[in-house]
Amino acid sequence: MSDAETAGEPAAPARGPVWRIAFLFHADLGLLSTTLPRCLEALTTLTSETYEVVVLADGTPEDIAVALPDRMRQWGVDEVQLRSRRRHMAGGDPSNNGHRRFFPLRAPYLIVIEDDVVMYRTERSFDVLRTCRELFERHPDVPVLSKVSDHEKWTWKLADRGAAIEPGVRSVNRLSTHFVAYDVARFVPVAERFGGFDLDVFIDRSDLSYNWEDVVSHVGTTGGRRIAFPESWPLDVYHCDRKISHSSMYHTQRPEVKAEVLADLERRYQQREVPA
């Protein structure tokens, strides 16, 4: 009991959730119907953290957007945001437009997950949100955290940058926007200085690319800051797509390919027994 309560004064009102879990969605509602519940199951089951769930539908066709409210209620989503791409559209990859619109934010911590990403927690008792928060609290030089289990497919290869942050958590040279956890207060001021919230800073060409993941990687690897990559955590994260060719920076973006990759992952993880 607080001192205010013992003195007969009303307790201070709750300030809101510690975490916002946000999904960036465009148009593949069939894929989202599996990826969103799987990600929420992995991140929030038995967690001790407070959180809210938001879906940002960026440039979503109207016939799909009208189906969102009913689906969101089924999945336990607290808020749906619809954003047109008709005006004030960021350059480069279309997803840049959505990523930069998750800020500013009052919650101290933010997780952003793209709609073609799926997660599986491989240890039932592991509290992902709490462990993320505690890592941020222990390491004030870490503004962002990310993990993607199939990173060997990246064109810009993942590599260690200095010593490990702590056992099982690498300090790395880059991240992907498939799944990012942010310490908001640490990330936003630096991203603002780097132009991350400007519309015209982004470019996406095979010979020259600067997209949201480059901004975030830039923030996380300069000025004494580090990107945390918790390789040992019992959380597997996959991008449900394939490259158009082995060396390409581009993915197919084809719904049938994404559905096939997701189905393969579902079969693989349903055969596993998750330990307590």
C-alpha positions in Angstrom: 0.0 0.0 0.0 1.3 3.5 -0.9 1.9 6.3 1.5 -1.0 8.2 -0.1 -3.4 5.3 0.5 -2.3 5.0 4.1 -2.9 8.7 4.6 -6.4 8.4 3.2 -5.5 10.2 0.0 -6.6 8.7 -3.4 -4.0 6.8 -5.3 -2.5 8.4 -8.4 -4.3 7.4 -11.6 -2.7 4.8 -13.8 -0.5 6.4 -16.5 -1.3 3.7 -19.1 0.4 0.6 -20.3 4.1 0.1 -20.2 4.1 -1.4 -23.7 2.4 -0.7 -27.0 2.5 -3.7 -29.3 1.8 -2.4 -32.8 1.2 -4.3 -36.1 1.8 -2.6 -39.4 -0.8 -3.9 -41.8 -1.4 -3.3 -45.5 -3.8 -5.8 -47.3 -3.2 -9.5 -46.6 -6.0 -10.2 -44.0 -5.7 -13.9 -44.5 -2.1 -13.9 -43.5 -2.7 -11.5 -40.6 -5.4 -13.9 -39.2 -2.6 -16.3 -38.3 0.5 -14.0 -37.7 -1.2 -11.5 -35.4 -2.6 -14.1 -32.9 0.6 -16.1 -33.0 2.7 -13.0 -32.2 0.5 -11.9 -29.4 0.5 -15.4 -28.0 4.3 -15.4 -28.0 4.7 -12.0 -26.5 1.9 -11.7 -24.0 0.8 -15.1 -22.6 1.4 -15.1 -18.8 3.3 -11.7 -19.0 3.5 -9.5 -15.9 3.7 -6.4 -18.1 0.9 -4.0 -19.0 0.3 -3.5 -22.7 -2.0 -2.4 -25.4 -2.4 -3.7 -28.9 -2.8 -1.4 -32.0 -3.1 -2.2 -35.7 -2.1 0.6 -38.2 -3.7 -0.2 -41.5 -1.5 1.9 -43.9 -2.9 2.3 -47.4 -5.3 -0.6 -46.9 -8.0 -1.0 -49.6 -11.5 0.0 -48.5 -13.0 -3.4 -49.0 -10.5 -4.9 -46.6 -10.5 -2.0 -44.1 -14.2 -2.5 -43.5 -13.6 -6.0 -42.3 -11.0 -5.0 -39.7 -13.1 -3.9 -36.7 -14.8 -7.3 -36.3 -11.5 -9.2 -36.7 -9.8 -6.9 -34.2 -12.4 -7.6 -31.5 -11.9 -11.3 -32.0 -8.1 -10.9 -31.6 -8.1 -8.6 -28.6 -6.8 -5.5 -30.4 -7.5 -2.2 -28.6 -7.2 0.2 -31.4 -7.3 0.2 -35.2 -5.8 3.2 -37.1 -6.6 3.7 -40.8 -4.1 5.7 -42.8 -4.5 6.7 -46.4 -1.5 7.0 -48.7 -3.1 9.7 -50.8 -1.2 12.6 -49.2 2.1 13.1 -47.2 3.5 9.7 -48.3 7.0 8.9 -47.3 9.5 8.0 -50.0 11.3 4.7 -50.5 9.7 1.4 -49.5 5.9 1.8 -48.8 6.3 0.4 -45.3 8.4 3.5 -44.3 5.1 5.5 -44.3 3.7 3.3 -41.5 6.8 2.8 -39.4 7.5 6.5 -39.0 3.9 7.1 -37.9 4.1 5.1 -34.7 5.8 8.1 -33.1 5.5 10.2 -30.9 4.2 7.8 -28.2 3.5 8.2 -24.5 4.1 4.5 -23.6 7.8 4.1 -22.7 8.3 1.0 -24.8 7.1 0.1 -28.3 7.1 -3.1 -30.2 6.4 -3.0 -34.0 5.7 -6.1 -36.0 5.1 -6.3 -39.7 2.0 -8.2 -40.8 4.1 -10.9 -42.6 6.1 -11.9 -39.5 5.3 -14.8 -37.2 6.7 -15.6 -33.7 6.9 -18.7 -31.6 7.9 -18.8 -28.0 9.8 -22.0 -27.3 9.7 -21.8 -23.5 6.3 -21.3 -22.0 7.4 -19.5 -18.8 9.6 -17.0 -20.6 8.2 -13.4 -20.3 9.3 -11.7 -23.5 8.0 -8.2 -22.6 9.4 -8.2 -19.0 12.8 -9.5 -20.3 12.9 -6.8 -22.9 12.2 -4.0 -20.4 14.7 -5.3 -17.9 17.4 -5.4 -20.7 16.7 -1.8 -21.6 16.9 -0.9 -17.9 20.2 -2.6 -17.4 21.8 -1.1 -20.6 21.1 2.7 -21.1 23.1 2.6 -24.3 20.6 0.3 -26.0 17.7 2.1 -27.7 16.5 -0.8 -29.9 16.2 -4.6 -29.8 15.5 -6.9 -32.6 15.6 -10.6 -33.4 14.9 -12.5 -36.7 15.7 -16.2 -36.8 16.2 -16.4 -40.6 18.7 -13.5 -40.8 21.1 -15.6 -42.9 19.0 -14.6 -45.9 19.7 -10.9 -45.5 21.6 -9.1 -48.2 23.2 -6.8 -45.7 24.6 -9.5 -43.4 24.2 -9.5 -39.7 27.5 -9.2 -37.9 28.7 -8.6 -34.3 29.7 -5.0 -33.5 31.9 -5.2 -30.4 31.5 -7.4 -27.4 28.2 -9.0 -26.4 25.8 -6.8 -24.5 25.3 -9.7 -22.0 25.4 -13.5 -22.3 23.2 -14.6 -25.2 22.6 -11.0 -26.4 24.7 -9.9 -29.3 25.6 -6.3 -30.1 25.0 -6.2 -33.9 25.6 -3.9 -36.9 22.0 -3.7 -38.1 18.4 -4.8 -37.7 15.3 -5.5 -39.8 12.0 -3.8 -39.3 10.2 -7.1 -39.3 10.3 -7.0 -35.4 11.7 -4.1 -33.4 11.4 -3.2 -29.7 12.1 0.5 -28.9 13.0 2.4 -25.8 11.0 5.4 -27.0 12.7 8.1 -25.1 16.2 7.0 -26.2 15.2 6.4 -29.9 13.0 9.4 -30.8 15.4 12.4 -30.3 18.2 10.8 -32.2 15.9 9.6 -35.1 14.6 13.2 -35.3 18.1 14.5 -35.7 18.8 12.0 -38.4 15.7 13.0 -40.4 13.8 9.8 -39.7 10.4 11.5 -39.6 10.9 13.5 -42.8 9.0 12.3 -45.8 11.8 12.7 -48.4 14.7 11.1 -46.5 14.0 7.6 -47.8 15.0 5.9 -51.1 14.6 2.3 -52.3 16.6 1.3 -55.4 18.7 -1.7 -56.1 21.8 0.5 -56.3 21.0 2.8 -53.4 18.7 2.2 -50.4 17.9 4.1 -47.3 14.7 3.0 -45.6 13.3 2.9 -42.0 15.5 0.0 -41.0 18.5 2.0 -42.1 17.4 4.9 -39.9 16.9 2.6 -36.9 20.2 0.8 -37.5 21.9 4.2 -37.8 20.5 5.3 -34.5 21.5 2.0 -32.8 25.1 1.9 -34.0 26.3 5.5 -33.5 27.1 7.8 -30.6 28.1 4.9 -28.3 24.7 3.2 -28.8 24.1 -0.5 -29.4 21.5 -2.7 -31.1 20.6 -5.7 -28.9 20.1 -9.0 -30.7 18.9 -11.7 -28.1 20.0 -14.7 -30.0 19.6 -17.1 -27.0 16.1 -16.1 -26.0 13.5 -18.8 -26.5 11.6 -16.7 -29.1 11.8 -17.6 -32.8 10.9 -14.9 -35.3 10.4 -15.4 -39.0 9.6 -13.3 -42.1 7.0 -15.2 -44.1 8.3 -14.5 -47.6 11.2 -15.5 -49.9 13.7 -13.5 -51.9 13.1 -13.0 -55.6 16.6 -14.3 -56.1 19.4 -15.4 -53.7 21.3 -12.1 -53.9 18.4 -9.7 -54.2 17.4 -7.2 -51.5 13.7 -7.7 -52.6 11.1 -10.2 -51.5 8.3 -11.6 -53.7 5.5 -9.9 -51.8 3.2 -12.6 -53.3 0.4 -13.7 -51.0 0.6 -17.3 -52.1 4.3 -17.5 -51.3 3.8 -15.9 -47.9 1.0 -18.4 -47.2 3.2 -21.3 -48.2 6.1 -20.2 -45.9 3.7 -19.6 -43.0 2.1 -23.0 -43.5 5.5 -24.7 -43.4 6.4 -22.9 -40.1 3.0 -23.8 -38.6 3.6 -27.5 -39.3 7.1 -27.3 -37.9 6.2 -25.7 -34.6 3.0 -27.6 -34.1 5.1 -30.8 -34.0 7.2 -29.3 -31.1 6.3 -29.6 -27.5 6.9 -26.3 -25.8 8.7 -26.8 -22.4 7.4 -25.0 -19.3 
